[in-house]
Amino acid sequence: MVKIPSMSEINKRWQDAIPRVAARYKAGVQGTTDWQPKALAGQKNYEARMSDTEVLARREKGIAKISNEDWKRKAADLGAARIGPGMKANQDKYSKGYGPHQAALAGLTLPEKTTDAMSNIDSRLKLVVKTLQDTKATA
């Protein structure tokens, strides 16, 4: 027989760790070096695993275990509490990422509207989409 703590003991340890986990997590992140080159070096392995039928089957099985109501509840309860602080912490990143698109659109001159909706799509909407695509390609 394997000696292992009871679920109540494991749950107690989990609860006891909650006040300490944020600081430990942050320290671990700050102690990490060269994550990006290492992540990029593993791209082929990532691609191989993401096309592995067993991995995809596990993903499907995991998704199937969560009901729509459970997902909505967690997303609403946890996501709603996290989204505001996340947005606040990433305002500069958002501005930097969206800034080139905003500038490209602000500098775009659209032809006058016509009475033909399809013509407007061709002359106006497609110009907006192309401008955004071109901006993304160079960003």
C-alpha positions in Angstrom: 0.0 0.0 0.0 1.2 3.5 -0.9 1.4 5.9 2.0 -0.3 9.1 0.9 -2.0 11.9 2.9 -5.8 11.8 3.0 -7.8 14.1 0.8 -8.7 16.2 3.8 -5.0 16.7 4.6 -4.2 17.5 1.0 -7.1 20.0 0.9 -5.9 21.5 4.2 -2.3 21.9 2.7 -3.8 23.5 -0.4 -5.8 26.0 1.7 -2.7 26.7 3.8 -0.6 27.4 0.8 -2.9 30.0 -0.7 -1.6 33.0 1.3 2.0 32.1 0.3 1.6 31.1 -3.3 1.5 34.6 -4.9 4.9 35.6 -3.5 6.5 32.3 -4.3 5.1 32.4 -7.8 6.4 35.9 -8.3 9.8 34.9 -7.0 9.9 32.0 -9.4 9.0 34.3 -12.4 11.6 36.8 -11.4 14.3 34.1 -11.1 13.6 32.8 -14.6 16.0 33.7 -17.4 15.9 33.3 -21.1 12.3 32.0 -21.2 11.7 33.3 -24.7 14.7 31.7 -26.6 13.9 28.4 -24.7 10.2 28.6 -25.7 11.1 29.3 -29.3 13.6 26.5 -29.4 10.8 24.1 -28.3 8.4 25.2 -31.1 8.9 22.0 -33.2 8.1 19.9 -30.1 5.1 22.0 -29.4 3.8 21.6 -33.0 4.4 17.8 -32.9 2.5 17.5 -29.6 -0.4 19.7 -30.9 -0.8 17.4 -33.9 -0.5 14.2 -31.8 -3.9 12.4 -31.9 -3.6 11.3 -28.3 -3.0 14.8 -27.1 -5.9 16.0 -29.1 -8.1 13.2 -27.7 -7.1 14.2 -24.1 -8.0 17.8 -24.9 -11.4 16.8 -26.2 -12.0 14.5 -23.2 -11.1 17.4 -20.8 -13.4 19.8 -22.6 -16.2 17.3 -22.5 -15.9 17.0 -18.7 -16.8 20.7 -18.2 -20.4 21.7 -18.7 -21.3 25.0 -20.3 -22.8 26.1 -17.0 -19.6 25.2 -15.1 -17.5 27.1 -17.7 -19.7 30.1 -17.5 -19.7 30.2 -13.7 -15.9 30.0 -13.5 -15.4 32.5 -16.3 -17.9 34.9 -14.7 -16.6 34.5 -11.2 -12.9 34.3 -11.7 -12.6 36.2 -15.0 -14.7 39.1 -13.9 -12.5 39.5 -10.8 -9.3 39.3 -12.9 -10.0 41.2 -16.1 -10.0 44.8 -14.6 -6.6 44.4 -12.8 -5.2 42.7 -15.9 -6.3 45.5 -18.2 -4.9 48.1 -15.8 -1.6 46.3 -15.6 -1.3 46.0 -19.4 -2.5 49.4 -20.5 0.9 50.3 -21.9 1.2 47.0 -23.8 -2.3 47.6 -25.2 -1.5 51.1 -26.4 1.8 50.0 -27.9 0.1 47.1 -29.7 -3.0 49.0 -30.9 -1.2 52.3 -31.5 0.0 51.5 -35.0 -3.5 50.4 -36.1 -5.1 53.5 -34.6 -2.6 55.7 -36.4 -3.1 53.9 -39.7 -6.9 54.2 -39.5 -6.7 57.8 -38.3 -4.6 58.6 -41.4 -6.9 56.8 -43.8 -9.0 58.8 -46.3 -12.1 56.9 -47.4 -13.9 57.7 -50.6 -17.4 59.2 -50.4 -20.3 56.8 -49.7 -22.5 55.9 -52.6 -26.0 54.6 -52.6 -24.8 51.2 -53.6 -24.0 49.1 -50.5 -21.8 46.6 -52.4 -19.8 49.4 -54.0 -19.3 50.9 -50.5 -18.0 47.5 -49.3 -15.6 47.4 -52.2 -14.3 50.9 -52.0 -14.5 51.7 -48.2 -14.7 48.6 -46.1 -12.1 46.6 -48.0 -9.7 49.6 -47.8 -10.1 49.6 -44.0 -9.5 45.8 -43.8 -6.4 46.1 -46.1 -5.0 48.9 -44.1 -5.3 46.9 -40.9 -3.8 43.8 -42.5 -0.9 45.8 -43.9 -0.3 47.4 -40.5 -0.4 44.0 -38.7 2.1 42.6 -41.3 4.6 45.3 -40.6 4.0 45.5 -36.8 
